[in-house]
Amino acid sequence: MSYELWVEKYRPKKLDDMVDQEEVVEALKGFVKSGSIPHLLFAGPPGTGKTTAALALANEIYGQEDLVQANYLELNASDERGIETIRTKIKDFAKTVPAGGVPFKIIHLDEADHLTPQAQHALRRIMEMYSSSTRFILACNYSSRIIEPIQSRTAVFRFLPLPESAIKDRLRYIAEKEGVAVTDEGLDAIVYVSEGDLRRAINTLQTVAVVGKEINKDLVFKMAGLAMPEKVERMIKAAYEGKFLEARGILRELMLKDGVSGEDLIKQIYREISMSDDFSDAEKAKLISYIGEADFRLALGLHPDVQLGFLLAQILELGSAR
Amino acid sequence: MILWVEKYRPKKLDEIIGQTSAIKQIKDWIEDVKKGTVRKALLLYGPPGTGKTSAAHAIANELDFDAIEINASETSAGEKLRSIISNLGAPSLFGRNRLIIIDEADALSSSEAKEIARLAEKLVSMCPIVITVNDMYRNVPPEIRKISEPVKFNRLRWTTIRSVLASIAREEGIDMSTEVLKEIAVNASGDLRAAINDLQAICQGSMDLVSEIGKRVGQRDVEKGIFDLLKAVLISGRCGYSKVVLRNLNQDPRFVFRWIEENLPLFCKEPQALRAAYDALSEADLFFKRASETGKMGLLAYSIDMMTFGVCSSKGQKPTGWIKFRFPDIIRRRSATKEVRKEAKDIALMLAKKLHISSSKVIEEIFPIIREDIKRKGRILDYISHEIGVPKEKLKEIIG
């Protein structure tokens, strides 16, 4: 078993090595052949190959490692402080001529849908300003969250969710290379917890491989942040039985001490409640709508502990009406 | 136990210190009233603890009128004023004239304020009125301003406060060093009432160590302000007033939000009410986000209203018994781990560059791998440490 991180070690270097996404790969190969690309917009769920495709495209267009180094800039919108720092970085990178006689530089801006519409308009102007020497590859989960003017200036590529079989094949390949034993059920479990996200699947595989000799279902569920179903159950029960402070205490422990993210916690609450026999169908229907609303508010970036506190208060009220 | 603020409250206008021009203006008004000239209501405005309420009562003394006080933050002010008007026809018990004092008028809701202004307009020809407010420009409705003439009360200098404290200490037979008195006076930031309260608290706690006093007095501003707010939101049931308290509090609303969230379930026991109150908190949270997302800070007003007015109006029955306010758990835990979290973010950013993913994905997906590895052979740790040039021990401390 190697010591590197497998996501990086097994990232395909060439377009042809990519898992699935045949249509996208074909089109991108066409660009390589012609030696030029338009601005691109990659849209698709996480872990379906957007970043890999951008890197592979740069590798094939520039041909040499040092040219990629010099002419390819990667930025992540969620890690940059606002459009101003993005502008500065792009400006600094784009103002020099492309190194090694290549026709253009490439800027890959990941998670572009994290930018507000105003910031995207600023981005559009930046793109236009440097388009003579630079091509942009924007990546996002939903193209609908990218403003029209950008969509119309880019060639949009949709990355489809990967079929489970493709994910399993890839995991099996990696496990074999690394000499890790894995059961078929173990693979299914990884696919299940990573929800079609190949990157997350590979990271989960490695986490589990660090922990145990054989990768089986139980170990996967234990390691995948689903380690505390009993605690989640206890929290829901406490709220439902009118012990709000106890429920809130468990919530804080889960979030602040065990480090479970709000999103993961919501998913687990959803799972617990859907599978539970303690609630009537009518109660379940109400609860699911509450959970959905909380999930939505988390997606807006609100405070998970507050929103989940509200959810617990709703469970409390439901329990008191019984 | 008598409060020193009451015991030493000035009875005459001349005993009110540090407000020379205000007192002159007031005396002028009194002269006219004595002659029977109808004057507008007096609107005494200025920061807390500068002598407004004392002045109002001193006016009644100097006129030798009965003072009828309406405190906007306590009872239904409009109702009280109406009953006063209906009784005005009847002579006062001892046949004396009356002075109406409307205290803390900026705590009135705008509809109440309108009503009061309407009533006061009728009233002003029959008997003199004195109104006190803190901030004349923010919370005083135009209707009130229209019927009154403003008198400004200034924030007091610390030297002035110290001299008052010194004379109280002398009167009480307490030996206190000028240094300590200075510390209390400076700390009160112009609020004489707060300074006197602090002096009494310190003396009766028989705490004579300067450092202790500093500690105790230093927290006063923040905690007292927040406790007042929590009382207004969670106990009093005066929802409009609670809004005003928060606006005057001069604290980051997000910080105050945590206090309200922490303490709400201690005071609100009915499930339905708690759900409704949490709903309001959740809305406040939403408007915090909207304000920062759009850069429209005006939206914070809705947050402030939801976390005070919204919570207050939905929290149901008043709690019984004495409950101690709790310091927000979240803030305590966060500040304990803040440094570590910042360092973790920095390391995640370094790894993010290497791995072509965002730092939050690193924390979510890569840190668990490293964490498990640290517990075991530590080979991945070696590799990472080498790659990003951060010593292993440091990584262990932060990720492990």
Interface residues (C-beta under 8 A of the other chain):
Chain A: Y3 E4 L5 V7 E8 R11 T51 L55 E74 N76 S78 D79 D110 E111 T116 R199 R200 N203 T204 Q206 T207 V210 V211 M223 G225 G242 F244 L245 R248 R252 L256 S261 R297 L300 G301 L302 H303 D305 V306 Q307 G309 F310 A313 Q314 L316 E317 G319 S320 A321
Chain B: E261 P265 L266 P271 Q272 L274 R275 A277 Y278 D279 L281 S282 D285 L286 F288 K289 E293 D329 I330 R333 T337 L349 A352 K353 K354 L355 H356 I357 S358 S359 S360 K361 E364 E365 I366 P368 I369 E372 D373 R376 R379 I380 D382 Y383 I384
